[in-house]
């Protein structure tokens, strides 16, 4: 059994804690049950089920810490793993940034667990695969996809009286569709806590339509174009941007948020329509309500009306700076508008529709300049209509410039545990062509 109730987890961790002789002890425990199905060439290739459980003990003497893990929870195993962690701690060098474990905390009740997702069956996974494979075969398209569903728990206890527990579920799906003549490619991804929100037929149709539409793409000149970015095309750029909301790297002059006389806290850095926040209790993207240090996670504004509202402070760095800690977000949510993808296309005189970006690499951390490639469906728009597919581009762009060139915000879509809107952006920089489909 890999999923333990709150009380079962507490009892096991209390037993382990009873063996501790360290100055401080932190125990993390987790487990999951997950199932999957994979298919390629319109045929299921693998399916399976995984069950995992683990308990990790971090023992500290002064500023010296050691960690050991175990996946058996009988008394002998628990005593052994605690003693092993303590032995390692005594051999370790001191950590100058060691923080004493937190005391008891109060957490909101998480909403990240959905029973129906935990009860997904092999038959349902097979149905999802069939809903990709059958329509692909009818359209002279080949499907390759993967569905993974999981339910799990995480728990934390320390010698200062803290105890935290969370259960969660997830279903993740991705499929690539390739036309059998090798000239067209489409792709889609979906992820939810609640499997009832997942429509496998709709997802497969999106990818198939993209593949069929992208056959025999034409080459057009690179340059600056108005683009409609689907959420999968912007999510990684935005995630890289939010990753720079780190107070320490900003204070030390190592990030985009740095400047000569401090940080960009309180400054307007993007279009005033940009609002980004995190919220572990958002019904569409719920997460745990505590982080790996046991700090409570609450709704937090990061950008409001284009202005930087908060930077994340670890407990150590907050102590150095004399401020309260601000936990890193567990998700991020960008406010959208009412426009649908189709409405954004209709409003575009000349531009490019981008399905996704990939192989993204940093060019300049100080300006957040990135490079990468478009993939799996890139289309030329003229006079409000998709005219034809175009060959993929290499891009060089910063999410900061992108969000300053914002024209229209569209509907929000969940992607990779975040909520991101469709966006219409002017002067997006494509630097060269790519022959890859």
C-alpha positions in Angstrom: 0.0 0.0 0.0 1.6 3.3 -1.1 -1.2 5.7 -0.1 -1.4 6.3 3.6 -4.1 8.3 5.4 -3.2 11.3 7.5 -3.3 9.4 10.7 -1.5 6.4 9.3 1.3 8.6 8.1 1.5 10.5 11.4 1.8 7.2 13.4 4.7 6.0 11.2 6.5 9.3 11.4 6.1 9.5 15.1 7.6 6.1 15.5 10.5 7.1 13.4 10.9 10.4 15.3 11.0 8.4 18.6 14.3 6.9 17.5 16.0 10.3 16.9 18.8 11.6 19.2 19.7 14.5 16.9 19.5 18.2 17.7 16.9 18.5 15.0 15.1 15.9 12.8 12.9 16.4 9.8 11.0 13.5 8.2 9.3 13.5 4.8 7.1 10.7 3.7 5.3 10.1 0.4 3.7 7.6 -1.7 1.9 7.2 -5.0 -0.2 4.9 -7.2 0.0 5.6 -10.9 -1.0 4.0 -14.1 -0.1 4.7 -17.7 -0.6 3.7 -21.4 1.7 4.5 -24.3 1.1 4.1 -28.0 3.0 4.8 -31.2 2.4 4.0 -34.9 -1.3 3.7 -34.0 -0.7 0.8 -31.7 -0.5 0.5 -27.9 3.1 -0.4 -27.1 3.2 -0.4 -23.3 0.9 0.0 -20.3 1.6 -0.4 -16.6 1.0 0.4 -13.0 3.5 1.7 -10.4 3.3 1.8 -6.6 6.0 3.7 -4.7 6.5 4.7 -1.1 9.4 6.4 0.7 10.4 7.9 3.9 13.4 10.3 4.2 15.0 11.4 7.4 17.2 14.5 7.7 19.1 14.5 11.0 21.1 17.6 12.2 23.7 18.2 14.9 24.3 21.9 15.0 24.7 22.9 11.4 25.8 19.5 10.2 23.1 17.4 8.5 22.7 14.0 6.9 19.9 12.4 5.0 18.9 8.7 4.5 15.8 7.1 2.9 13.9 3.9 3.3 10.8 2.3 1.7 10.0 -0.2 4.4 8.2 1.1 7.5 8.5 -1.6 10.2 10.1 -0.6 13.5 13.5 -2.1 12.7 13.7 -0.3 9.3 12.6 3.0 10.8 15.2 2.9 13.5 17.9 1.9 11.0 17.2 4.8 8.7 17.2 7.4 11.5 20.5 6.1 12.8 22.0 6.1 9.3 21.0 9.7 8.8 22.6 10.6 12.2 25.8 8.8 11.3 26.0 10.8 8.0 25.3 14.1 9.8 28.2 13.6 12.1 30.5 13.1 9.1 29.2 16.1 7.1 30.7 19.6 6.9 28.7 22.5 8.5 26.2 24.2 6.3 26.5 28.0 6.9 23.0 28.5 5.7 21.4 25.9 7.9 17.9 26.8 9.2 16.4 25.4 12.3 13.2 23.5 11.4 9.9 25.5 11.7 7.5 25.0 14.6 3.9 24.1 14.2 2.0 25.8 11.3 -1.6 26.2 10.2 -2.5 25.2 6.7 -5.6 25.6 4.5 -7.3 22.4 3.5 -6.0 21.4 0.0 -8.5 20.7 -2.8 -5.9 18.9 -5.0 -7.4 15.3 -4.6 -10.3 14.1 -6.7 -11.6 10.5 -6.0 -12.6 9.8 -9.6 -9.0 10.4 -10.8 -7.7 8.1 -8.1 -10.1 5.4 -9.4 -9.0 5.5 -13.1 -9.1 2.0 -14.5 -7.0 0.2 -17.2 -10.2 0.2 -19.3 -10.4 4.0 -19.3 -6.8 4.3 -20.3 -7.4 2.0 -23.2 -10.4 4.1 -24.2 -8.3 7.2 -24.3 -5.8 5.5 -26.6 -8.6 4.3 -28.9 -9.9 7.9 -29.1 -6.6 9.0 -30.5 -5.8 5.9 -32.7 -9.1 5.4 -34.4 -9.7 8.9 -35.7 -6.0 9.2 -36.7 -6.2 6.1 -38.8 -9.3 7.5 -40.6 -7.4 10.7 -41.5 -4.2 9.0 -42.8 -2.4 10.2 -39.7 -0.2 8.3 -37.2 -0.7 8.8 -33.5 2.0 8.6 -30.7 0.7 9.4 -27.2 1.1 8.9 -23.5 -1.4 9.0 -20.7 -0.3 8.9 -17.0 -2.6 9.2 -14.0 -1.6 9.2 -10.4 -2.8 9.7 -6.9 -0.5 10.3 -4.0 0.2 11.8 -0.6 3.1 13.7 1.0 3.6 14.3 4.7 6.2 16.2 6.8 7.0 16.1 10.5 9.9 17.6 12.4 11.2 17.6 16.0 9.9 21.1 16.6 6.3 20.0 16.4 5.4 20.6 12.7 3.1 18.2 10.9 1.8 18.7 7.4 -0.2 16.3 5.1 -1.5 16.5 1.5 -3.2 14.2 -1.0 -3.4 14.9 -4.7 -4.3 13.5 -8.0 -3.2 14.2 -11.5 -3.9 13.1 -15.1 -1.4 14.1 -17.8 -1.9 13.5 -21.5 0.1 14.3 -24.6 -0.2 13.1 -28.2 1.7 13.9 -31.4 0.0 13.3 -34.7 2.1 13.0 -37.9 0.6 12.7 -41.4 1.7 9.5 -43.2 3.4 11.5 -45.9 5.7 12.9 -43.3 5.0 16.6 -44.0 2.5 17.5 -41.3 2.6 17.4 -37.5 0.1 18.3 -34.8 0.4 18.1 -31.0 -1.7 18.6 -27.9 -1.3 18.3 -24.1 -3.8 18.2 -21.4 -3.5 18.0 -17.6 -6.0 18.0 -14.8 -6.5 17.1 -11.1 -10.0 15.9 -12.1 -10.2 13.4 -14.9 -13.9 14.4 -15.5 -12.6 17.6 -17.1 -10.5 15.7 -19.6 -12.1 15.2 -23.1 -9.9 12.7 -25.0 -11.8 13.1 -28.2 -11.5 16.8 -28.2 -7.8 16.7 -27.5 -7.1 14.1 -30.3 -9.1 16.2 -32.8 -7.0 19.3 -32.1 -3.8 17.4 -32.8 -5.2 15.7 -35.9 -6.5 18.9 -37.4 -3.1 20.6 -36.8 -1.3 17.7 -38.5 -3.6 17.7 -41.5 -3.5 21.5 -41.8 0.3 21.7 -41.6 1.0 19.4 -44.6 3.5 20.8 -47.1 4.4 23.9 -45.2 5.8 26.9 -47.1 8.9 28.9 -46.3 8.5 32.6 -45.6 11.0 35.2 -44.6 12.0 35.4 -40.9 11.5 38.7 -39.2 9.2 40.4 -36.7 5.6 39.2 -36.9 2.4 39.7 -35.0 1.9 36.3 -33.4 -1.0 34.5 -31.7 0.6 32.3 -29.0 -1.3 29.4 -27.8 -0.7 28.7 -24.1 1.8 25.9 -24.9 3.8 28.4 -26.9 4.1 30.9 -24.1 4.1 28.8 -20.9 7.8 28.0 -20.8 8.8 31.6 -21.5 6.5 32.8 -18.7 7.7 30.1 -16.3 11.3 31.2 -17.0 10.3 34.8 -16.3 8.6 33.9 -13.0 11.7 32.0 -12.1 13.5 35.3 -11.9 11.3 36.4 -9.1 13.9 35.3 -6.7 14.9 37.9 -4.1 18.4 36.5 -3.5 19.5 36.4 -7.1 18.0 39.9 -7.6 19.8 41.3 -4.5 23.1 39.7 -5.6 22.9 41.2 -9.0 22.4 37.9 -10.8 19.0 38.2 -12.5 16.7 40.3 -14.6 15.2 41.6 -11.4 18.5 43.2 -10.4 19.5 46.8 -10.9 22.4 49.0 -9.8 20.7 50.4 -6.7 18.6 47.4 -5.7 15.9 45.4 -7.3 12.9 46.1 -9.6 10.4 45.5 -6.8 7.6 48.1 -7.2 8.5 48.9 -10.8 6.4 48.5 -13.9 8.1 46.0 -16.2 5.4 44.9 -18.6 2.1 46.0 -20.1 -0.4 47.2 -17.4 -2.9 44.5 -18.5 -0.5 41.8 -17.2 -1.6 40.4 -13.8 0.1 37.2 -12.5 -0.5 35.5 -9.2 -0.3 32.1 -7.5 -3.1 30.4 -5.6 -2.9 26.8 -4.2 -6.7 26.9 -3.8 -7.6 27.9 -7.3 -10.3 25.4 -8.4 -8.7 24.9 -11.8 -5.1 24.5 -10.7 -5.1 23.4 -7.1 -1.8 22.4 -5.4 -0.6 21.5 -1.9 -1.0 24.3 0.6 2.5 23.9 2.0 6.0 23.7 0.6 9.1 21.6 1.1 10.1 23.6 4.2 6.7 23.3 5.7 5.8 26.9 5.0 2.1 27.6 4.4 1.3 28.6 0.8 -1.3 31.4 0.3 -2.6 33.4 -2.7 0.2 35.8 -3.7 0.4 38.6 -6.3 3.6 38.7 -8.3 2.7 41.2 -11.0 -0.2 43.6 -10.7 -1.1 45.9 -13.6 2.4 45.3 -15.0 4.2 46.2 -11.6 6.4 43.8 -9.7 4.5 43.2 -6.4 6.6 40.5 -4.7 9.8 38.6 -4.8 10.3 35.1 -3.3 12.5 35.0 -0.1 13.8 31.7 1.3 13.8 31.5 5.1 17.6 32.0 5.0 17.7 35.0 2.7 14.7 36.6 4.5 16.7 36.3 7.7 19.7 37.9 6.1 17.6 40.8 4.8 15.5 41.3 7.9 12.2 40.6 6.1 9.5 37.9 6.3 9.9 34.8 4.1 7.9 34.7 0.9 7.6 31.1 -0.4 8.1 30.4 -4.1 4.8 29.7 -5.9 3.5 26.2 -6.5 1.6 27.4 -9.6 1.1 30.6 -11.6 -2.0 32.2 -13.0 -2.0 34.9 -15.7 -5.2 36.9 -16.1 -6.8 36.5 -19.5 -9.5 38.1 -21.5 -12.7 37.0 -23.3 -11.3 36.5 -26.8 -11.3 32.9 -28.2 -8.5 31.6 -30.4 -10.7 32.0 -33.4 -11.6 35.6 -32.5 -7.9 36.4 -32.2 -7.3 35.0 -35.6 -10.2 37.0 -37.1 -8.7 40.2 -35.7 -5.3 39.6 -37.3 -4.5 41.2 -40.7 -1.1 39.5 -41.0 0.6 37.2 -38.6 1.6 33.8 -37.4 -0.2 31.2 -35.3 2.2 29.3 -33.0 1.1 26.0 -31.5 4.1 25.5 -29.2 7.8 26.4 -28.6 10.4 23.9 -27.6 14.2 23.4 -27.2 14.2 26.8 -25.3 17.6 27.9 -24.2 18.8 31.0 -22.3 20.8 33.6 -24.3 21.1 36.4 -21.7 19.8 35.9 -18.2 20.1 39.7 -17.5 17.5 40.5 -20.2 15.7 37.1 -20.1 16.5 36.7 -23.8 15.7 33.1 -25.0 16.0 31.2 -28.2 14.2 28.1 -29.4 12.0 26.7 -32.2 8.4 26.5 -33.2 6.9 23.1 -33.6 3.8 20.9 -34.5 1.8 23.5 -36.4 2.8 27.0 -37.4 0.5 28.9 -39.7 0.3 32.1 -41.7 -2.7 34.3 -41.0 -3.9 36.9 -43.5 -7.0 39.1 -43.3 -8.4 37.1 -40.4 -8.0 33.6 -41.8 -5.4 30.9 -41.6 -4.0 30.8 -45.2 -1.4 28.1 -45.2 1.1 26.3 -43.0 4.6 27.7 -42.7 8.0 26.1 -42.0 9.1 26.3 -38.4 11.2 29.2 -37.2 13.9 29.8 -34.7 13.0 32.7 -32.4 15.0 35.0 -30.2 12.7 36.7 -27.7 12.4 37.8 -24.1 9.1 37.3 -22.2 9.5 40.9 -20.9 9.6 42.3 -24.5 6.8 39.9 -25.4 4.5 41.2 -22.6 5.3 44.8 -23.4 4.2 44.2 -27.0 0.9 42.6 -25.9 -2.0 43.5 -28.2 -4.8 41.2 -26.9 -5.3 38.7 -24.1 -7.5 35.7 -24.8 -9.2 33.0 -22.8 -7.2 31.1 -20.1 -6.2 27.5 -20.5 -4.7 25.1 -18.0 -1.3 23.9 -19.0 1.3 22.1 -16.9 -0.5 23.0 -13.7 -0.8 26.7 -14.6 -3.4 28.9 -16.1 -2.2 30.8 -19.2 -4.2 32.9 -21.7 -4.0 32.9 -25.5 -2.0 36.0 -26.4 -1.8 38.2 -29.5 1.7 39.9 -29.5 3.3 42.2 -32.0 6.9 42.2 -33.3 7.8 38.7 -32.1 11.3 38.0 -33.5 11.9 35.0 -35.8 15.5 34.8 -36.8 15.8 31.9 -39.2 13.9 28.9 -40.7 14.0 25.3 -39.6 13.4 22.4 -41.9 12.2 20.1 -39.2 8.5 19.2 -39.3 
